[in-house]
Amino acid sequence: MPAVFNMRKCRGLMLGLLMLLPQHHALADLMLHPTRIVFEKNQRAAQLELINNGTEAATYRISLVNRRMSEMGDFSAIDTPAPGEQFADSLLRYSPRQITLAPGVGQVVRIMLRKPANLAPGEYRSHLQFDKLPDVKGATSIETRGAADKEIEIVLTALIGASIPVIVRHGETTASVGLSHLELQKPAAGQAQVLSLQMHRSGNRSVYGDLTVSFTPQGGGEQVIAKVGGVAVYTPNSLRRAKLALPSGLTLARGTLRVTYRERLEAGGKLLAEAAIVLP
């Protein structure tokens, strides 16, 4: 799915700023392509295509932000890097910083990389953030008159933004990954089965690919039962815990449950890791 922007108007208190971190393409108010940028070897420039797929003109502010990934795959904004964290914001330049798109109109954002001479080998990552600005429709104040025109209402707009990772790899970079701790959790009544697992990364670069779950019953053929695309373990994290919801109605017993982790097809589809458990 590509990045999706929606606006929710809330009266009184602002509920908060929500962020969607998309991995794939789909129709939405704002379409982004690609949804991930990687600078490798001697590459010094890249571009990102944006298209307003909505029915109204929209303005977006573009910025570079740094985010930390947790073991569960969640992201949090940070200001000060922890030991081992290397961010790319100081290496990147981009233009424009703000765009207004009419319905159906596209725009190219250009990203330039500048490496200092003393840059240490490794992987550097930041995120290019897109925030949709509110349509004030000529208003100069967030205060508006109520229906009875006797009280003032405070109308704040909570924006949903989107970001894509921008990764810089410099010098010799390698990574390996393994899968472990596969466990099929018993579902609650009416709930889907969940497969939990751990991903272990080592090296000085991130890993990125697709997880596929298959089941082979005794005496039967292998069947793919679940896929999750665009799963990453970013540096400096060495561990990511994942939970995969499996389709309901499956009888998973007396067979082998196998999980594979492969590079995305556009990167070659190489097998990165696999693990299996035998179900009684």
C-alpha positions as CSV (number, residue, x, y, z in Angstrom):
1,M,0.0,0.0,0.0
2,P,1.3,3.5,-0.6
3,A,1.2,6.3,1.8
4,V,-2.3,7.3,2.9
5,F,-3.3,10.7,4.2
6,N,-6.7,11.4,5.8
7,M,-7.8,14.3,8.0
8,R,-10.1,14.0,11.1
9,K,-11.6,17.1,12.5
10,C,-12.1,16.9,16.2
11,R,-13.7,19.5,18.5
12,G,-12.2,20.5,21.8
13,L,-9.0,18.7,22.5
14,M,-6.6,17.5,19.8
15,L,-6.5,13.8,20.0
16,G,-3.0,13.5,18.6
17,L,-0.8,13.1,15.6
18,L,-1.0,9.7,13.9
19,M,1.5,8.3,11.5
20,L,1.1,5.6,9.0
21,L,4.3,3.9,7.8
22,P,3.3,2.1,4.6
23,Q,5.2,-0.6,2.8
24,H,3.3,-1.2,-0.5
25,H,1.2,0.5,-3.1
26,A,-2.6,1.1,-3.2
27,L,-5.0,3.8,-4.2
28,A,-5.0,6.7,-1.7
29,D,-5.2,10.5,-1.4
30,L,-1.4,10.6,-2.0
31,M,0.5,8.0,-4.0
32,L,4.2,7.6,-3.4
33,H,6.7,5.7,-5.6
34,P,8.9,4.2,-4.5
35,T,8.2,3.6,-0.8
36,R,11.8,3.0,0.1
37,I,15.0,4.6,-1.2
38,V,18.5,3.0,-0.8
39,F,21.7,4.7,-1.8
40,E,24.5,2.2,-2.6
41,K,27.9,2.3,-4.2
42,N,28.4,5.5,-6.2
43,Q,24.7,6.6,-6.4
44,R,24.4,10.2,-5.5
45,A,20.8,11.1,-6.5
46,A,17.3,9.6,-6.4
47,Q,13.8,10.8,-7.0
48,L,10.4,10.2,-5.5
49,E,7.2,10.6,-7.4
50,L,4.1,11.9,-5.7
51,I,0.5,12.0,-7.2
52,N,-2.5,13.6,-5.6
53,N,-5.2,10.9,-6.1
54,G,-7.8,12.8,-4.2
55,T,-10.6,15.1,-5.4
56,E,-9.3,18.3,-3.9
57,A,-6.0,20.3,-4.0
58,A,-3.7,19.4,-1.1
59,T,-0.5,20.9,0.4
60,Y,2.2,18.7,1.9
61,R,5.2,19.7,4.0
62,I,8.2,17.5,3.5
63,S,10.9,16.9,6.2
64,L,13.6,14.5,7.2
65,V,13.1,12.8,10.6
66,N,15.0,10.2,12.6
67,R,13.2,7.2,14.1
68,R,14.1,4.3,16.2
69,M,12.7,0.8,15.7
70,S,11.6,-1.2,18.7
71,E,11.9,-5.0,19.0
72,M,8.2,-5.2,18.0
73,G,8.7,-3.1,14.9
74,D,7.2,0.1,16.1
75,F,8.9,3.4,15.4
76,S,9.5,6.4,17.7
77,A,10.9,9.8,16.9
78,I,14.2,10.7,18.5
79,D,16.5,13.7,18.7
80,T,19.7,12.2,20.1
81,P,21.2,8.9,18.6
82,A,21.9,6.1,21.0
83,P,25.1,4.1,20.7
84,G,25.3,2.3,17.4
85,E,22.5,4.4,15.7
86,Q,23.6,6.2,12.5
87,F,21.2,8.6,10.8
88,A,21.3,10.0,7.3
89,D,19.7,13.4,7.8
90,S,23.1,15.3,7.7
91,L,24.0,13.5,4.5
92,L,20.9,14.2,2.5
93,R,19.4,17.3,0.7
94,Y,16.0,17.3,-0.9
95,S,13.8,19.6,-2.9
96,P,11.1,20.9,-2.8
97,R,10.3,21.3,1.0
98,Q,6.6,21.9,0.4
99,I,4.3,21.2,-2.5
100,T,0.7,21.9,-3.4
101,L,-0.9,19.4,-5.8
102,A,-4.1,19.8,-7.7
103,P,-6.3,16.6,-8.1
104,G,-4.6,14.2,-10.4
105,V,-1.4,16.2,-10.6
106,G,2.1,14.7,-9.8
107,Q,5.3,16.1,-8.5
108,V,8.9,14.8,-8.3
109,V,10.9,15.2,-5.1
110,R,14.7,15.1,-5.7
111,I,17.0,13.7,-3.1
112,M,20.8,14.3,-3.2
113,L,23.5,12.5,-1.2
114,R,26.6,14.3,0.0
115,K,29.2,12.1,1.7
116,P,32.0,13.7,3.8
117,A,35.5,12.3,3.1
118,N,35.7,10.8,6.6
119,L,32.4,9.0,6.6
120,A,32.7,5.7,8.5
121,P,31.6,2.5,6.7
122,G,28.1,1.3,7.5
123,E,24.4,2.0,7.0
124,Y,22.8,5.3,7.7
125,R,19.0,5.8,7.8
126,S,16.5,8.6,8.1
127,H,12.8,8.9,7.1
128,L,11.3,11.4,4.5
129,Q,8.1,12.6,6.2
130,F,5.1,13.9,4.4
131,D,2.5,15.9,6.5
132,K,-0.7,17.1,4.9
133,L,-1.4,20.7,5.9
134,P,-4.9,21.7,6.9
135,D,-7.1,23.5,4.5
136,V,-7.9,26.7,6.4
137,K,-10.2,28.0,3.6
138,G,-9.2,31.6,4.2
139,A,-9.5,31.4,8.0
140,T,-6.9,33.2,10.1
141,S,-7.9,31.7,13.5
142,I,-8.7,28.3,14.9
143,E,-11.6,29.9,16.7
144,T,-15.0,29.5,15.0
145,R,-18.5,30.6,15.9
146,G,-20.9,28.0,17.2
147,A,-24.3,27.3,15.7
148,A,-25.9,29.8,18.0
149,D,-23.2,32.3,17.3
150,K,-22.9,32.9,21.1
151,E,-20.0,30.6,21.9
152,I,-16.6,30.0,20.4
153,E,-15.6,26.4,19.4
154,I,-12.0,25.4,19.1
155,V,-11.6,23.2,16.0
156,L,-8.2,21.5,15.7
157,T,-7.2,19.1,12.9
158,A,-5.3,16.0,13.6
159,L,-3.1,15.1,10.6
160,I,-2.1,11.7,9.5
161,G,1.3,11.7,7.9
162,A,3.4,9.1,6.0
163,S,7.1,8.5,5.8
164,I,9.4,6.3,3.8
165,P,12.9,5.2,4.8
166,V,15.9,6.7,3.0
167,I,19.0,4.5,3.5
168,V,22.6,5.2,2.8
169,R,25.1,2.4,2.6
170,H,28.8,3.3,2.6
171,G,31.8,1.1,2.2
172,E,31.7,-2.6,3.0
173,T,28.3,-3.6,4.4
174,T,27.0,-7.1,5.2
175,A,24.2,-8.6,7.1
176,S,22.8,-12.0,8.0
177,V,19.5,-13.0,9.6
178,G,18.0,-16.0,11.3
179,L,14.6,-17.1,12.5
180,S,13.9,-18.8,15.9
181,H,11.3,-19.3,18.6
182,L,8.5,-20.3,16.3
183,E,5.4,-20.8,18.4
184,L,1.8,-21.4,17.3
185,Q,-0.3,-19.6,19.9
186,K,-3.7,-21.0,20.8
187,P,-6.4,-18.5,19.8
188,A,-9.1,-17.1,22.0
189,A,-12.7,-17.9,21.0
190,G,-13.5,-16.3,17.6
191,Q,-9.9,-15.2,17.1
192,A,-7.4,-16.2,14.4
193,Q,-4.4,-18.3,15.1
194,V,-1.2,-16.4,15.6
195,L,2.3,-17.6,14.8
196,S,5.0,-15.8,16.9
197,L,8.7,-15.8,16.0
198,Q,12.0,-14.0,16.5
199,M,14.2,-12.5,13.8
200,H,17.9,-12.2,14.7
201,R,20.1,-9.8,12.6
202,S,23.8,-9.4,12.6
203,G,26.2,-7.2,10.6
204,N,26.4,-3.5,9.8
205,R,23.4,-3.2,7.5
206,S,19.6,-3.8,7.8
207,V,17.7,-6.7,6.3
208,Y,14.4,-6.3,4.3
209,G,12.2,-8.9,2.8
210,D,9.0,-11.0,2.8
211,L,7.9,-13.6,5.3
212,T,6.0,-16.6,4.0
213,V,4.3,-19.3,6.2
214,S,3.6,-22.7,4.7
215,F,2.1,-25.9,6.2
216,T,2.8,-29.4,5.1
217,P,0.4,-32.1,6.5
218,Q,1.7,-35.6,7.0
219,G,1.5,-37.4,3.6
220,G,0.4,-34.2,1.9
221,G,1.9,-31.3,-0.1
222,E,3.1,-28.0,1.1
223,Q,0.5,-25.1,1.2
224,V,1.3,-21.4,1.6
225,I,-1.1,-20.1,4.3
226,A,0.2,-16.6,5.0
227,K,2.5,-13.9,3.6
228,V,3.7,-10.6,5.0
229,G,5.6,-8.3,2.7
230,G,8.2,-5.6,3.4
231,V,9.5,-6.8,6.8
232,A,12.7,-5.0,8.0
233,V,15.1,-5.3,10.9
234,Y,17.0,-2.0,11.0
235,T,20.4,-1.3,12.5
236,P,21.5,-1.3,15.2
237,N,18.7,-3.7,16.3
238,S,19.8,-7.3,16.5
239,L,16.3,-8.7,17.4
240,R,12.8,-8.2,16.1
241,R,9.8,-10.1,17.5
242,A,6.9,-10.7,15.1
243,K,3.4,-12.1,15.3
244,L,1.7,-13.3,12.2
245,A,-2.1,-13.8,12.1
246,L,-3.0,-17.0,10.2
247,P,-6.3,-17.5,8.3
248,S,-9.1,-18.7,10.5
249,G,-10.6,-22.1,9.9
250,L,-7.3,-23.9,9.3
251,T,-6.6,-27.2,11.1
252,L,-2.9,-27.0,11.8
253,A,-1.9,-30.4,13.3
254,R,0.1,-33.5,12.4
255,G,2.4,-31.6,10.0
256,T,5.2,-29.2,9.6
257,L,4.9,-25.4,9.8
258,R,7.7,-23.6,7.9
259,V,8.6,-19.9,7.7
260,T,10.9,-18.4,5.1
261,Y,12.3,-14.9,4.8
262,R,13.3,-13.8,1.4
263,E,14.5,-10.7,-0.3
264,R,11.8,-8.9,-2.2
265,L,11.4,-10.1,-5.8
266,E,12.7,-6.8,-7.2
267,A,15.9,-7.4,-5.2
268,G,16.3,-11.0,-6.5
269,G,14.2,-13.0,-4.1
270,K,17.2,-14.6,-2.3
271,L,16.4,-16.9,0.6
272,L,17.7,-15.1,3.8
273,A,16.5,-17.4,6.5
274,E,14.1,-20.2,7.3
275,A,12.8,-22.2,10.2
276,A,10.2,-24.9,10.9
277,I,8.4,-26.6,13.7
278,V,6.7,-30.0,13.7
279,L,3.1,-29.9,15.0
280,P,1.7,-33.0,16.7
